[in-house]
Amino acid sequence: MRRLRAAALGLLALGGCVVPAAETPSASPIGDAAIAPRPPEGAFIYSGEPTQGGWIRGEAPAGTTSARLDEEPLALDAAGRFFAAFDRDAGPSATLVARLADGRVVETAVTIAPRAWDIERVDVARTQGKTDEEFLAIRKPELARIAAARAVRSPSDGWRQAFIWPARGRISGRFGSQRIYMGGEAGGYHSGIDIAPGAGTPIVAPAHGVVVLAAEQPFSLEGHLLIVDHGAGLNSAFLHCDTLAVKVGDKVHQGQKIATVGMTGRATGPHLHWSLMWRGARLDPLLLAGPMR
């Protein structure tokens, strides 16, 4: 992890140049995350963790009317600032594209560093579970609610903040880990990070946001599921909660209690599964919240 952070920590891209990150303001642990100075016309500027499962924050060129990362639109605030992220399986590069008011198009290439995932190779065939109609009848509406919640675009500015950990404790499962079965068949990778601080431990909002899903009746797999939209296409999901302290539509503030740790749904012990998603890309929470101290 030290090598990965070193690869992404030191440089900010400015058009075809680089600017040392030390020249930008430092992030406050509870306030807005560091935002680089406004770029000159015709250049993107950004900072963050440009790696698989990572993220960037920055500003579009002056005069930008619309912007995107590859084919994904970027939500720009009044100052032209944006958040974007890269999936666990992202390729080696992406392109920031801005269309300016005068009709020009500006492109900036972003190099995405690869990561070495925790891969476990097991000498057994993968068991294909049977999905019966009764389970599907329950599961399909749950998946529809999750998809609808993640499609909400709230005006929250939580994406601008330096994220904090929603709970502190032993990390029992890491983002991106995966099993490879006999014959090379891959199982699904772990889509979040598991924290085991003990049953009943408070879960707090890692950043400002709006509650877009609060499963008062436990979902079949996620149990009491809570999803908070942080704005700009970024949202957090909190799985296996014991109790929920908020409801859909509530605005939450960073550090506010939103739930407690439990083992509802498909869980073998009390823990919090925290996952982050930006426009369908899954992020590593460790890269956004930083090391747990």
GIWOZI-V933227 format. One record per backbone hydrogen bond with DSSP energy under -0.5 kcal/mol. NH is the residue of the N-H (numbers start at 1). CO is the residue of the C=O. If there is no record, write none. Layout:
nh = (NH;NH)
co = (CO;CO)
This chain:
nh = (5;6;7;8;9;10;12;13;14;15;17;19;21;23;24;28;33;43;45;46;47;49;51;52;53;53;54;55;56;57;58;59;60;64;65;66;68;69;70;70;72;73;74;76;77;80;82;84;86;90;94;96;97;98;99;100;100;101;103;106;108;110;112;113;113;117;119;120;120;121;122;122;124;128;129;132;136;137;138;138;139;140;142;143;144;145;146;147;148;149;150;151;152;154;159;160;161;162;163;164;170;172;172;173;176;177;178;180;181;181;182;184;185;187;190;193;194;195;196;197;200;201;203;204;205;209;210;211;212;213;215;216;218;219;223;224;225;226;227;228;229;230;230;231;232;234;235;236;237;238;239;239;240;241;242;245;246;249;250;252;252;255;256;258;259;260;261;262;262;264;266;267;271;272;273;273;274;274;275;275;276;277;278;279;281;283;284;285;287;288;288;289;290)
co = (1;2;3;4;5;6;19;46;17;44;14;12;10;20;21;32;160;40;59;13;57;55;49;113;86;87;51;49;84;47;82;45;80;61;99;99;97;72;68;95;69;71;67;74;81;77;58;56;54;87;110;108;68;106;66;98;104;63;100;98;96;94;92;50;111;115;117;118;178;119;120;180;122;126;127;130;132;133;134;135;135;136;138;139;140;141;142;143;144;145;146;147;149;152;230;157;158;31;161;206;196;170;194;194;190;174;118;120;179;185;124;181;182;179;177;274;173;272;170;195;261;198;259;166;256;252;229;250;227;227;225;214;216;223;219;241;223;238;213;236;210;228;234;234;154;231;277;228;275;226;237;273;222;224;260;258;258;211;247;209;250;205;253;203;203;243;201;240;271;240;221;265;262;195;239;271;193;272;237;273;283;235;281;233;278;276;53;283;284;284;285;285;286)
